[in-house]
């Protein structure tokens, strides 16, 4: 499998957040979804960088929404998962599951 077919960890997280949000997937909402589910602070810049990479890979498509008064007339860019994105997520889950199968890791057995 070519390297380009593998999802980076953060790309996978961003894709999953976009999938969870459906039609409401835009940068800040994706960031909040990630933070809510991981408990980790995420910079909006890293979210947009990942979205740019996965859009270039054809995993999502973006479109501009209508301008809103609460954003000073600026429009949001919405992201929609495409079939290749779903396939990439499914493949990532299958690969991880296969690698975890039969593996029993005990953190206490490892040094710092």
C-alpha positions in Angstrom: 0.0 0.0 0.0 1.5 3.4 -1.0 2.3 5.8 1.8 -0.3 8.3 0.5 -3.0 5.8 1.3 -2.3 5.8 5.0 -3.9 8.3 7.2 -1.9 10.1 9.7 -3.3 9.9 13.3 -4.5 13.5 13.3 -5.9 13.3 9.8 -7.9 10.3 11.0 -9.1 12.2 14.0 -10.2 15.2 11.9 -12.0 12.9 9.4 -13.8 11.2 12.2 -14.9 14.5 13.7 -16.1 15.7 10.3 -18.0 12.4 9.9 -19.7 12.9 13.3 -20.7 16.4 12.5 -22.1 15.7 9.1 -23.5 18.8 7.4 -22.3 21.0 10.3 -18.6 20.2 9.8 -16.6 23.4 9.6 -13.2 24.3 11.2 -14.2 25.4 14.7 -16.9 22.8 15.0 -14.4 20.1 14.1 -11.9 21.5 16.6 -14.5 21.5 19.4 -15.6 17.9 18.5 -12.0 16.7 18.8 -11.5 18.5 22.1 -14.8 17.2 23.5 -13.9 13.6 22.6 -10.2 13.6 23.4 -9.9 16.1 26.2 -6.9 17.6 24.4 -6.4 21.2 23.3 -6.2 21.4 19.6 -5.0 24.5 17.6 -7.3 25.7 14.9 -4.3 26.0 12.6 -3.5 22.3 12.9 -7.2 21.4 12.1 -7.1 23.6 9.0 -3.7 22.1 7.9 -5.1 18.6 8.3 -8.3 19.6 6.4 -6.2 21.0 3.6 -4.2 17.8 3.3 -7.2 15.5 3.3 -9.0 17.7 0.8 -6.0 17.5 -1.5 -6.2 13.7 -1.1 -9.8 13.8 -2.2 -11.1 12.5 1.2 -13.3 15.5 1.8 -14.8 18.3 -0.3 -15.4 21.8 0.9 -17.9 24.5 0.1 -18.6 28.0 1.3 -21.7 28.6 3.3 -23.7 31.8 3.5 -22.2 34.8 5.4 -23.5 35.2 8.9 -23.9 38.3 11.0 -22.2 36.8 14.1 -19.1 36.3 12.0 -19.0 39.9 10.7 -20.4 38.8 7.4 -17.8 36.1 6.8 -18.9 32.8 5.5 -17.9 29.4 6.9 -16.1 26.7 4.9 -18.0 23.4 5.4 -16.3 20.0 4.8 -18.1 16.9 3.6 -16.7 13.4 3.8 -16.5 11.7 0.4 -16.5 8.0 -0.4 -12.7 7.8 -0.5 -12.6 9.3 3.0 -15.0 6.7 4.3 -12.9 4.0 2.7 -9.7 5.4 4.2 -11.3 5.5 7.7 -12.6 2.0 7.3 -9.2 0.8 6.1 -7.4 2.5 9.1 -9.8 0.8 11.5 -9.3 -2.6 9.9 -5.5 -2.2 10.0 -5.5 -1.1 13.6 -7.8 -3.9 14.6 -5.7 -6.5 12.8 -2.5 -5.2 14.5 -4.1 -5.2 18.0 -5.5 -8.7 17.6 -3.8 -11.0 20.1 -1.6 -8.2 21.4 -1.6 -7.7 25.2 0.4 -4.7 26.2 1.1 -4.1 29.9 2.5 -0.6 30.4 4.1 -1.7 33.7 6.3 -4.1 31.8 8.0 -1.2 30.0 10.4 1.4 31.3 9.8 5.1 31.1 
